[in-house]
């Protein structure tokens, strides 16, 4: 079940992951980290919306 999902997701985003034995473990850790970051940003945005916009504009300037 998971194999079909991961193989179809492979070409979707900017992630170029080599499909090997450790791939699923590393991608799971990456997804969990990404979810944690998004949850953190969501909480901060609810607390102070102006601050999150300032953060995002700073990130775009840096990039």
PDB file of N, CA, C and O in Angstrom:
ATOM      1  N   UNK A   1       0.837  -1.204   0.000  1.00  0.00           N
ATOM      2  CA  UNK A   1       0.000   0.000   0.000  1.00  0.00           C
ATOM      3  C   UNK A   1       0.880   1.265   0.000  1.00  0.00           C
ATOM      4  O   UNK A   1       0.679   2.176  -0.804  1.00  0.00           O
ATOM      5  N   UNK A   2       1.850   1.297   0.914  1.00  0.00           N
ATOM      6  CA  UNK A   2       2.713   2.465   0.996  1.00  0.00           C
ATOM      7  C   UNK A   2       3.635   2.583  -0.217  1.00  0.00           C
ATOM      8  O   UNK A   2       4.020   3.687  -0.603  1.00  0.00           O
ATOM      9  N   UNK A   3       3.989   1.443  -0.818  1.00  0.00           N
ATOM     10  CA  UNK A   3       4.896   1.493  -1.959  1.00  0.00           C
ATOM     11  C   UNK A   3       4.278   2.267  -3.113  1.00  0.00           C
ATOM     12  O   UNK A   3       4.954   3.081  -3.744  1.00  0.00           O
ATOM     13  N   UNK A   4       3.005   2.026  -3.397  1.00  0.00           N
ATOM     14  CA  UNK A   4       2.351   2.738  -4.492  1.00  0.00           C
ATOM     15  C   UNK A   4       2.290   4.227  -4.220  1.00  0.00           C
ATOM     16  O   UNK A   4       2.498   5.039  -5.122  1.00  0.00           O
ATOM     17  N   UNK A   5       2.003   4.590  -2.969  1.00  0.00           N
ATOM     18  CA  UNK A   5       1.884   6.007  -2.635  1.00  0.00           C
ATOM     19  C   UNK A   5       3.235   6.700  -2.763  1.00  0.00           C
ATOM     20  O   UNK A   5       3.322   7.791  -3.327  1.00  0.00           O
ATOM     21  N   UNK A   6       4.289   6.072  -2.242  1.00  0.00           N
ATOM     22  CA  UNK A   6       5.593   6.721  -2.275  1.00  0.00           C
ATOM     23  C   UNK A   6       6.122   6.803  -3.701  1.00  0.00           C
ATOM     24  O   UNK A   6       6.768   7.787  -4.061  1.00  0.00           O
ATOM     25  N   UNK A   7       5.857   5.782  -4.524  1.00  0.00           N
ATOM     26  CA  UNK A   7       6.369   5.816  -5.891  1.00  0.00           C
ATOM     27  C   UNK A   7       5.635   6.860  -6.716  1.00  0.00           C
ATOM     28  O   UNK A   7       6.236   7.484  -7.591  1.00  0.00           O
ATOM     29  N   UNK A   8       4.340   7.064  -6.456  1.00  0.00           N
ATOM     30  CA  UNK A   8       3.604   8.077  -7.199  1.00  0.00           C
ATOM     31  C   UNK A   8       3.985   9.471  -6.708  1.00  0.00           C
ATOM     32  O   UNK A   8       3.927  10.431  -7.476  1.00  0.00           O
ATOM     33  N   UNK A   9       4.376   9.595  -5.429  1.00  0.00           N
ATOM     34  CA  UNK A   9       4.730  10.894  -4.876  1.00  0.00           C
ATOM     35  C   UNK A   9       6.142  11.304  -5.291  1.00  0.00           C
ATOM     36  O   UNK A   9       6.514  12.468  -5.137  1.00  0.00           O
ATOM     37  N   UNK A  10       6.931  10.369  -5.813  1.00  0.00           N
ATOM     38  CA  UNK A  10       8.350  10.618  -6.032  1.00  0.00           C
ATOM     39  C   UNK A  10       8.580  11.797  -6.974  1.00  0.00           C
ATOM     40  O   UNK A  10       9.424  12.649  -6.697  1.00  0.00           O
ATOM     41  N   UNK A  11       7.835  11.858  -8.090  1.00  0.00           N
ATOM     42  CA  UNK A  11       8.085  12.909  -9.065  1.00  0.00           C
ATOM     43  C   UNK A  11       7.333  14.189  -8.768  1.00  0.00           C
ATOM     44  O   UNK A  11       7.454  15.156  -9.520  1.00  0.00           O
ATOM     45  N   UNK A  12       6.556  14.224  -7.689  1.00  0.00           N
ATOM     46  CA  UNK A  12       5.662  15.358  -7.461  1.00  0.00           C
ATOM     47  C   UNK A  12       6.382  16.620  -7.016  1.00  0.00           C
ATOM     48  O   UNK A  12       6.356  17.625  -7.726  1.00  0.00           O
ATOM     49  N   UNK A  13       7.027  16.586  -5.845  1.00  0.00           N
ATOM     50  CA  UNK A  13       7.597  17.801  -5.296  1.00  0.00           C
ATOM     51  C   UNK A  13       9.014  18.036  -5.780  1.00  0.00           C
ATOM     52  O   UNK A  13       9.426  17.494  -6.805  1.00  0.00           O
ATOM     53  N   UNK A  14       9.765  18.849  -5.036  1.00  0.00           N
ATOM     54  CA  UNK A  14      11.148  19.110  -5.375  1.00  0.00           C
ATOM     55  C   UNK A  14      12.081  18.072  -4.779  1.00  0.00           C
ATOM     56  O   UNK A  14      13.300  18.218  -4.867  1.00  0.00           O
ATOM     57  N   UNK A  15      11.536  17.032  -4.177  1.00  0.00           N
ATOM     58  CA  UNK A  15      12.384  16.025  -3.555  1.00  0.00           C
ATOM     59  C   UNK A  15      12.834  15.022  -4.613  1.00  0.00           C
ATOM     60  O   UNK A  15      12.010  14.382  -5.266  1.00  0.00           O
ATOM     61  N   UNK A  16      14.140  14.895  -4.772  1.00  0.00           N
ATOM     62  CA  UNK A  16      14.653  13.819  -5.616  1.00  0.00           C
ATOM     63  C   UNK A  16      15.283  12.807  -4.674  1.00  0.00           C
ATOM     64  O   UNK A  16      16.423  12.970  -4.240  1.00  0.00           O
ATOM     65  N   UNK A  17      14.538  11.772  -4.367  1.00  0.00           N
ATOM     66  CA  UNK A  17      14.982  10.788  -3.384  1.00  0.00           C
ATOM     67  C   UNK A  17      15.325   9.497  -4.113  1.00  0.00           C
ATOM     68  O   UNK A  17      14.583   9.042  -4.983  1.00  0.00           O
ATOM     69  N   UNK A  18      16.447   8.924  -3.747  1.00  0.00           N
ATOM     70  CA  UNK A  18      16.809   7.635  -4.320  1.00  0.00           C
ATOM     71  C   UNK A  18      15.963   6.567  -3.650  1.00  0.00           C
ATOM     72  O   UNK A  18      15.899   6.488  -2.423  1.00  0.00           O
ATOM     73  N   UNK A  19      15.304   5.732  -4.480  1.00  0.00           N
ATOM     74  CA  UNK A  19      14.431   4.711  -3.915  1.00  0.00           C
ATOM     75  C   UNK A  19      15.276   3.516  -3.481  1.00  0.00           C
ATOM     76  O   UNK A  19      15.624   2.663  -4.298  1.00  0.00           O
ATOM     77  N   UNK A  20      15.602   3.461  -2.200  1.00  0.00           N
ATOM     78  CA  UNK A  20      16.347   2.315  -1.685  1.00  0.00           C
ATOM     79  C   UNK A  20      15.771   1.924  -0.327  1.00  0.00           C
ATOM     80  O   UNK A  20      14.666   2.335   0.026  1.00  0.00           O
ATOM     81  N   UNK A  21      16.528   1.122   0.437  1.00  0.00           N
ATOM     82  CA  UNK A  21      15.994   0.601   1.693  1.00  0.00           C
ATOM     83  C   UNK A  21      15.775   1.718   2.712  1.00  0.00           C
ATOM     84  O   UNK A  21      14.759   1.715   3.407  1.00  0.00           O
ATOM     85  N   UNK A  22      16.696   2.665   2.819  1.00  0.00           N
ATOM     86  CA  UNK A  22      16.589   3.713   3.825  1.00  0.00           C
ATOM     87  C   UNK A  22      15.717   4.871   3.390  1.00  0.00           C
ATOM     88  O   UNK A  22      15.544   5.829   4.145  1.00  0.00           O
ATOM     89  N   UNK A  23      15.164   4.806   2.190  1.00  0.00           N
ATOM     90  CA  UNK A  23      14.421   5.952   1.657  1.00  0.00           C
ATOM     91  C   UNK A  23      13.167   6.231   2.470  1.00  0.00           C
ATOM     92  O   UNK A  23      12.883   7.379   2.812  1.00  0.00           O
ATOM     93  N   UNK A  24      12.413   5.172   2.780  1.00  0.00           N
ATOM     94  CA  UNK A  24      11.143   5.384   3.479  1.00  0.00           C
ATOM     95  C   UNK A  24      11.386   5.978   4.867  1.00  0.00           C
ATOM     96  O   UNK A  24      10.650   6.857   5.315  1.00  0.00           O
ATOM     97  N   UNK A  25      12.428   5.486   5.538  1.00  0.00           N
ATOM     98  CA  UNK A  25      12.696   5.973   6.883  1.00  0.00           C
ATOM     99  C   UNK A  25      13.065   7.454   6.843  1.00  0.00           C
ATOM    100  O   UNK A  25      12.559   8.243   7.641  1.00  0.00           O
ATOM    101  N   UNK A  26      13.952   7.835   5.911  1.00  0.00           N
ATOM    102  CA  UNK A  26      14.395   9.226   5.851  1.00  0.00           C
ATOM    103  C   UNK A  26      13.255  10.137   5.419  1.00  0.00           C
ATOM    104  O   UNK A  26      13.119  11.242   5.945  1.00  0.00           O
ATOM    105  N   UNK A  27      12.433   9.694   4.470  1.00  0.00           N
ATOM    106  CA  UNK A  27      11.330  10.539   4.014  1.00  0.00           C
ATOM    107  C   UNK A  27      10.294  10.697   5.120  1.00  0.00           C
ATOM    108  O   UNK A  27       9.676  11.754   5.241  1.00  0.00           O
ATOM    109  N   UNK A  28      10.096   9.649   5.936  1.00  0.00           N
ATOM    110  CA  UNK A  28       9.162   9.768   7.056  1.00  0.00           C
ATOM    111  C   UNK A  28       9.668  10.805   8.051  1.00  0.00           C
ATOM    112  O   UNK A  28       8.897  11.637   8.530  1.00  0.00           O
ATOM    113  N   UNK A  29      10.959  10.759   8.364  1.00  0.00           N
ATOM    114  CA  UNK A  29      11.520  11.750   9.275  1.00  0.00           C
ATOM    115  C   UNK A  29      11.398  13.152   8.708  1.00  0.00           C
ATOM    116  O   UNK A  29      11.100  14.101   9.433  1.00  0.00           O
ATOM    117  N   UNK A  30      11.633  13.277   7.398  1.00  0.00           N
ATOM    118  CA  UNK A  30      11.523  14.585   6.752  1.00  0.00           C
ATOM    119  C   UNK A  30      10.097  15.101   6.827  1.00  0.00           C
ATOM    120  O   UNK A  30       9.869  16.275   7.119  1.00  0.00           O
ATOM    121  N   UNK A  31       9.128  14.212   6.560  1.00  0.00           N
ATOM    122  CA  UNK A  31       7.716  14.630   6.604  1.00  0.00           C
ATOM    123  C   UNK A  31       7.324  15.058   8.012  1.00  0.00           C
ATOM    124  O   UNK A  31       6.607  16.043   8.189  1.00  0.00           O
ATOM    125  N   UNK A  32       7.797  14.312   9.020  1.00  0.00           N
ATOM    126  CA  UNK A  32       7.465  14.659  10.404  1.00  0.00           C
ATOM    127  C   UNK A  32       8.061  16.021  10.754  1.00  0.00           C
ATOM    128  O   UNK A  32       7.405  16.841  11.398  1.00  0.00           O
ATOM    129  N   UNK A  33       9.295  16.261  10.335  1.00  0.00           N
ATOM    130  CA  UNK A  33       9.927  17.553  10.602  1.00  0.00           C
ATOM    131  C   UNK A  33       9.174  18.669   9.901  1.00  0.00           C
ATOM    132  O   UNK A  33       8.972  19.741  10.472  1.00  0.00           O
ATOM    133  N   UNK A  34       8.755  18.421   8.657  1.00  0.00           N
ATOM    134  CA  UNK A  34       8.019  19.426   7.903  1.00  0.00           C
ATOM    135  C   UNK A  34       6.691  19.744   8.585  1.00  0.00           C
ATOM    136  O   UNK A  34       6.300  20.907   8.691  1.00  0.00           O
ATOM    137  N   UNK A  35       5.996  18.692   9.049  1.00  0.00           N
ATOM    138  CA  UNK A  35       4.725  18.902   9.744  1.00  0.00           C
ATOM    139  C   UNK A  35       4.934  19.707  11.023  1.00  0.00           C
ATOM    140  O   UNK A  35       4.136  20.589  11.342  1.00  0.00           O
ATOM    141  N   UNK A  36       6.000  19.407  11.750  1.00  0.00           N
ATOM    142  CA  UNK A  36       6.273  20.150  12.974  1.00  0.00           C
ATOM    143  C   UNK A  36       6.522  21.623  12.689  1.00  0.00           C
ATOM    144  O   UNK A  36       6.034  22.493  13.411  1.00  0.00           O
ATOM    145  N   UNK A  37       7.296  21.905  11.617  1.00  0.00           N
ATOM    146  CA  UNK A  37       7.573  23.295  11.244  1.00  0.00           C
ATOM    147  C   UNK A  37       6.283  24.000  10.854  1.00  0.00           C
ATOM    148  O   UNK A  37       6.047  25.137  11.262  1.00  0.00           O
ATOM    149  N   UNK A  38       5.435  23.321  10.054  1.00  0.00           N
ATOM    150  CA  UNK A  38       4.181  23.942   9.627  1.00  0.00           C
ATOM    151  C   UNK A  38       3.271  24.203  10.824  1.00  0.00           C
ATOM    152  O   UNK A  38       2.623  25.247  10.895  1.00  0.00           O
ATOM    153  N   UNK A  39       3.219  23.253  11.769  1.00  0.00           N
ATOM    154  CA  UNK A  39       2.387  23.449  12.960  1.00  0.00           C
ATOM    155  C   UNK A  39       2.902  24.628  13.779  1.00  0.00           C
ATOM    156  O   UNK A  39       2.117  25.414  14.309  1.00  0.00           O
ATOM    157  N   UNK A  40       4.230  24.747  13.879  1.00  0.00           N
ATOM    158  CA  UNK A  40       4.815  25.867  14.617  1.00  0.00           C
ATOM    159  C   UNK A  40       4.437  27.190  13.959  1.00  0.00           C
ATOM    160  O   UNK A  40       4.020  28.129  14.638  1.00  0.00           O
ATOM    161  N   UNK A  41       4.585  27.263  12.633  1.00  0.00           N
ATOM    162  CA  UNK A  41       4.236  28.490  11.923  1.00  0.00           C
ATOM    163  C   UNK A  41       2.753  28.803  12.078  1.00  0.00           C
ATOM    164  O   UNK A  41       2.370  29.964  12.225  1.00  0.00           O
ATOM    165  N   UNK A  42       1.914  27.761  12.044  1.00  0.00           N
ATOM    166  CA  UNK A  42       0.472  27.970  12.168  1.00  0.00           C
ATOM    167  C   UNK A  42       0.123  28.544  13.539  1.00  0.00           C
ATOM    168  O   UNK A  42      -0.676  29.474  13.648  1.00  0.00           O
ATOM    169  N   UNK A  43       0.739  27.972  14.594  1.00  0.00           N
ATOM    170  CA  UNK A  43       0.494  28.500  15.939  1.00  0.00           C
ATOM    171  C   UNK A  43       0.956  29.952  16.045  1.00  0.00           C
ATOM    172  O   UNK A  43       0.243  30.793  16.593  1.00  0.00           O
ATOM    173  N   UNK A  44       2.141  30.245  15.524  1.00  0.00           N
ATOM    174  CA  UNK A  44       2.662  31.610  15.591  1.00  0.00           C
ATOM    175  C   UNK A  44       1.768  32.563  14.810  1.00  0.00           C
ATOM    176  O   UNK A  44       1.533  33.691  15.243  1.00  0.00           O
ATOM    177  N   UNK A  45       1.269  32.116  13.663  1.00  0.00           N
ATOM    178  CA  UNK A  45       0.415  32.976  12.840  1.00  0.00           C
ATOM    179  C   UNK A  45      -0.888  33.281  13.569  1.00  0.00           C
ATOM    180  O   UNK A  45      -1.401  34.397  13.485  1.00  0.00           O
ATOM    181  N   UNK A  46      -1.425  32.293  14.285  1.00  0.00           N
ATOM    182  CA  UNK A  46      -2.667  32.537  15.025  1.00  0.00           C
ATOM    183  C   UNK A  46      -2.411  33.498  16.185  1.00  0.00           C
ATOM    184  O   UNK A  46      -3.267  34.316  16.521  1.00  0.00           O
ATOM    185  N   UNK A  47      -1.241  33.397  16.787  1.00  0.00           N
ATOM    186  CA  UNK A  47      -0.947  34.244  17.938  1.00  0.00           C
ATOM    187  C   UNK A  47      -0.698  35.688  17.492  1.00  0.00           C
ATOM    188  O   UNK A  47      -1.250  36.625  18.068  1.00  0.00           O
ATOM    189  N   UNK A  48       0.142  35.861  16.453  1.00  0.00           N
ATOM    190  CA  UNK A  48       0.464  37.213  15.978  1.00  0.00           C
ATOM    191  C   UNK A  48       0.649  37.175  14.461  1.00  0.00           C
ATOM    192  O   UNK A  48       1.741  36.866  13.984  1.00  0.00           O
ATOM    193  N   UNK A  49      -0.395  37.482  13.703  1.00  0.00           N
ATOM    194  CA  UNK A  49      -0.349  37.349  12.239  1.00  0.00           C
ATOM    195  C   UNK A  49       0.677  38.268  11.592  1.00  0.00           C
ATOM    196  O   UNK A  49       1.258  37.898  10.572  1.00  0.00           O
ATOM    197  N   UNK A  50       0.923  39.448  12.143  1.00  0.00           N
ATOM    198  CA  UNK A  50       1.865  40.367  11.508  1.00  0.00           C
ATOM    199  C   UNK A  50       3.285  39.814  11.571  1.00  0.00           C
ATOM    200  O   UNK A  50       4.069  39.977  10.636  1.00  0.00           O
ATOM    201  N   UNK A  51       3.605  39.154  12.691  1.00  0.00           N
ATOM    202  CA  UNK A  51       4.951  38.618  12.849  1.00  0.00           C
ATOM    203  C   UNK A  51       5.273  37.567  11.801  1.00  0.00           C
ATOM    204  O   UNK A  51       6.396  37.517  11.298  1.00  0.00           O
ATOM    205  N   UNK A  52       4.296  36.725  11.465  1.00  0.00           N
ATOM    206  CA  UNK A  52       4.555  35.658  10.504  1.00  0.00           C
ATOM    207  C   UNK A  52       4.766  36.234   9.114  1.00  0.00           C
ATOM    208  O   UNK A  52       5.576  35.719   8.344  1.00  0.00           O
ATOM    209  N   UNK A  53       4.045  37.296   8.789  1.00  0.00           N
ATOM    210  CA  UNK A  53       4.241  37.928   7.490  1.00  0.00           C
ATOM    211  C   UNK A  53       5.633  38.538   7.420  1.00  0.00           C
ATOM    212  O   UNK A  53       6.288  38.479   6.380  1.00  0.00           O
ATOM    213  N   UNK A  54       6.085  39.125   8.523  1.00  0.00           N
ATOM    214  CA  UNK A  54       7.419  39.703   8.539  1.00  0.00           C
ATOM    215  C   UNK A  54       8.465  38.604   8.355  1.00  0.00           C
ATOM    216  O   UNK A  54       9.438  38.782   7.623  1.00  0.00           O
ATOM    217  N   UNK A  55       8.256  37.455   9.033  1.00  0.00           N
ATOM    218  CA  UNK A  55       9.180  36.338   8.888  1.00  0.00           C
ATOM    219  C   UNK A  55       9.253  35.873   7.448  1.00  0.00           C
ATOM    220  O   UNK A  55      10.342  35.658   6.915  1.00  0.00           O
ATOM    221  N   UNK A  56       8.083  35.715   6.806  1.00  0.00           N
ATOM    222  CA  UNK A  56       8.074  35.214   5.437  1.00  0.00           C
ATOM    223  C   UNK A  56       8.746  36.202   4.497  1.00  0.00           C
ATOM    224  O   UNK A  56       9.454  35.783   3.581  1.00  0.00           O
ATOM    225  N   UNK A  57       8.545  37.510   4.695  1.00  0.00           N
ATOM    226  CA  UNK A  57       9.172  38.494   3.819  1.00  0.00           C
ATOM    227  C   UNK A  57      10.687  38.476   4.022  1.00  0.00           C
ATOM    228  O   UNK A  57      11.439  38.640   3.061  1.00  0.00           O
ATOM    229  N   UNK A  58      11.144  38.280   5.262  1.00  0.00           N
ATOM    230  CA  UNK A  58      12.578  38.182   5.508  1.00  0.00           C
ATOM    231  C   UNK A  58      13.159  36.968   4.800  1.00  0.00           C
ATOM    232  O   UNK A  58      14.241  37.042   4.218  1.00  0.00           O
ATOM    233  N   UNK A  59      12.438  35.846   4.851  1.00  0.00           N
ATOM    234  CA  UNK A  59      12.927  34.640   4.197  1.00  0.00           C
ATOM    235  C   UNK A  59      13.020  34.834   2.696  1.00  0.00           C
ATOM    236  O   UNK A  59      13.969  34.356   2.075  1.00  0.00           O
ATOM    237  N   UNK A  60      12.049  35.532   2.092  1.00  0.00           N
ATOM    238  CA  UNK A  60      12.083  35.741   0.651  1.00  0.00           C
ATOM    239  C   UNK A  60      13.223  36.684   0.283  1.00  0.00           C
ATOM    240  O   UNK A  60      13.831  36.535  -0.776  1.00  0.00           O
ATOM    241  N   UNK A  61      13.520  37.661   1.156  1.00  0.00           N
ATOM    242  CA  UNK A  61      14.642  38.558   0.884  1.00  0.00           C
ATOM    243  C   UNK A  61      15.961  37.797   0.933  1.00  0.00           C
ATOM    244  O   UNK A  61      16.845  38.006   0.102  1.00  0.00           O
ATOM    245  N   UNK A  62      16.080  36.904   1.926  1.00  0.00           N
ATOM    246  CA  UNK A  62      17.308  36.114   2.050  1.00  0.00           C
ATOM    247  C   UNK A  62      17.484  35.221   0.827  1.00  0.00           C
ATOM    248  O   UNK A  62      18.585  35.100   0.291  1.00  0.00           O
ATOM    249  N   UNK A  63      16.396  34.597   0.390  1.00  0.00           N
ATOM    250  CA  UNK A  63      16.454  33.707  -0.766  1.00  0.00           C
ATOM    251  C   UNK A  63      16.477  34.547  -2.036  1.00  0.00           C
ATOM    252  O   UNK A  63      16.526  33.999  -3.138  1.00  0.00           O
TER     253      UNK A  63
END
